[in-house]
Structure formats: structure tokens, C-alpha cells
Amino acid sequence: MEKRLELMAGPEQRVKCQNCKLAAFCTGGCSAVNLYMTGNLFEPTPTDCHITAIYVALLRRKEKNDFNSGGAF
């Protein structure tokens, strides 16, 4: 279990993500895919970044719509 926890990097360990405004919403992608696609376990692929941006935009849109309609999230 300790080895698995070492692979779960936070934004501070993902150099590419340190200045990203979406880092708090991102898990960094799959370590195996990262290694294969970027050569680095802790560097998410551009696709992961794009998916996270879409996910956050959809959540923000839903939150805004729920707020305006008085509904719960």
C-alpha cells in the first residue's frame, strides 16, 4: 500500500501542474499512461488536462444553473 501511495502525486509533485488553475481538481491521470505517453509518472498527458478542464467547466455550469434555479447540487 505504501508504494501505491507514493504514486499518488499531488499538484506539488507534478511540476507541469504547479501553476495550473485546475490542479486542485485533477488527480494527475494514470501513472502508467503518463509514463508511456510523457516519459514521466507524474506528468499528465495533454488529454488528461483537456478532460479535467471540460469536467470543471461542466461542474461550474451545473453549479451556476442550480444556484439560479434554487436547486441543490
C-alpha positions in Angstrom: 0.0 0.0 0.0 2.9 2.4 0.8 4.2 2.0 -2.8 0.8 2.9 -4.2 0.6 6.0 -2.1 3.9 7.1 -3.4 2.5 7.1 -6.9 -0.5 9.3 -5.9 1.2 12.6 -6.5 -0.3 15.9 -5.5 0.0 19.1 -7.6 3.2 20.0 -5.8 4.9 16.8 -7.2 3.5 17.4 -10.7 5.9 20.1 -12.0 3.7 20.8 -15.0 0.7 21.4 -12.8 2.2 23.7 -10.2 0.8 26.9 -11.9 -2.3 25.3 -13.3 -5.6 26.8 -12.1 -7.2 23.3 -12.3 -4.6 21.5 -10.2 -6.9 21.2 -7.3 -9.5 19.3 -9.4 -7.0 17.0 -11.1 -5.7 13.6 -9.9 -2.8 13.7 -12.4 -4.1 10.9 -14.6 -3.0 7.3 -14.7 0.7 6.8 -13.8 1.2 4.0 -16.3 -0.3 6.1 -19.1 1.7 9.1 -18.0 4.9 7.1 -18.1 4.1 5.7 -21.6 2.9 9.0 -23.1 5.2 11.6 -21.4 8.1 9.5 -20.0 7.3 10.8 -16.5 5.0 9.1 -13.9 3.9 12.5 -12.6 3.2 14.4 -15.8 -0.3 14.1 -17.0 -1.0 13.8 -20.7 -2.5 16.8 -22.6 -5.6 14.7 -22.9 -5.9 14.4 -19.2 -5.6 18.2 -18.9 -8.2 18.8 -21.5 -10.7 16.3 -19.9 -10.2 18.0 -16.5 -10.9 21.4 -18.0 -14.1 20.1 -19.6 -15.1 18.4 -16.3 -14.6 21.6 -14.3 -16.4 23.7 -16.8 -19.4 21.4 -16.7 -19.4 21.4 -12.9 -19.3 25.2 -12.8 -22.1 25.4 -15.3 -24.2 23.0 -13.3 -23.5 24.8 -10.1 -24.4 28.2 -11.7 -27.7 26.7 -13.1 -28.6 25.1 -9.8 -27.9 28.4 -8.0 -30.0 30.4 -10.4 -32.9 27.8 -10.2 -32.7 27.5 -6.4 -31.9 23.7 -6.7 -29.4 21.7 -4.8 -26.2 20.5 -6.2 
